[in-house]
Amino acid sequence: MNVIENYKAVLLNIQKHCEEIKRNPDEIKLLAVSKTQPVTEIQKLYDFGVRDFGENKVQEMEEKAAVLPSDIRWHLIGSLQTNKVKYITGFVYLIHSADRTVLIDEIERCAAKSNRTISVLLQIRVASEETKHGCPPDEADQLLDYALSKKMITVSGCMTMASFTTDTNVLNREYQTFFKHIPKRIKDNPESIYSAGMTGDYLTAISNGANLVRVGTAIFGERHYT
Ligand SMILES: *Cc1c(COP(=O)(O)O)cnc(C)c1O
């Protein structure tokens, strides 16, 4: 398993796909999802030049950040419990999973304490599976209003997780729902981030408008759960 070769292969897939669908590949950010993977593998990618890594567990992200270079941009991509927010506001680069007002309150509180503005994505729920987090699509506007009322929070875009399926029709439908419900003020900002797509569906997500894809397995191989 060579993470650098895998990373390059994913980049190449993105590039070829962008040529086919007439999108500029430079618009697409590849986030290496390193959850459960050892720091040695992250370090290899870092040495190759990769700086953005995604984790879904607060404690794991903290432990890795403590031993890896300080210029890594850590993305928190998983569902976030309010009582864990305080552990990451000192160093997190982007929280992809802002999906409810109590969480936004807590991010604001901890951000003020850390004296750092925190960037977040509003996570919107489009999958029918009950386990998927996110705010209901028709409440995204309200959630944005709420987040914009906070001094220490910047809303950088939106995130979604589609159903775990290979059915392109289902994926397309869910991504269309996602993009349809992105608040106008986010769409109007050319810098906005649309975080969608994983190993199984990142090209489908890009076809639908994603500009940040979160890829773990295709880069690191199967996850090592302990
Ligand atoms: C694990 C995870 C990913 C990456 O999944 P792969 O299928 O391994 O690419 C992407 N997004 C979120 C929110 C995740 O938890």
PDBQT file of the ligand as one rigid body, heavy atoms in Angstrom, charges set to zero:
ROOT
HETATM    1  C1  LIG A 301     -14.731   8.200   6.713  1.00  0.00    +0.000 C 
HETATM    2  C2  LIG A 301     -15.340   9.387   6.062  1.00  0.00    +0.000 A 
HETATM    3  C3  LIG A 301     -15.009   9.730   4.746  1.00  0.00    +0.000 A 
HETATM    4  C4  LIG A 301     -14.067   8.930   3.866  1.00  0.00    +0.000 C 
HETATM    5  O1  LIG A 301     -14.591   7.675   3.588  1.00  0.00    +0.000 OA
HETATM    6  P1  LIG A 301     -13.926   6.708   2.484  1.00  0.00    +0.000 P 
HETATM    7  O2  LIG A 301     -15.061   5.922   1.962  1.00  0.00    +0.000 OA
HETATM    8  O3  LIG A 301     -12.923   5.874   3.221  1.00  0.00    +0.000 OA
HETATM    9  O4  LIG A 301     -13.288   7.556   1.462  1.00  0.00    +0.000 OA
HETATM   10  C5  LIG A 301     -15.579  10.885   4.218  1.00  0.00    +0.000 A 
HETATM   11  N1  LIG A 301     -16.422  11.658   4.936  1.00  0.00    +0.000 NA
HETATM   12  C6  LIG A 301     -16.755  11.362   6.208  1.00  0.00    +0.000 A 
HETATM   13  C7  LIG A 301     -17.687  12.258   6.936  1.00  0.00    +0.000 C 
HETATM   14  C8  LIG A 301     -16.226  10.220   6.814  1.00  0.00    +0.000 A 
HETATM   15  O5  LIG A 301     -16.574   9.937   8.067  1.00  0.00    +0.000 OA
ENDROOT
TORSDOF 0
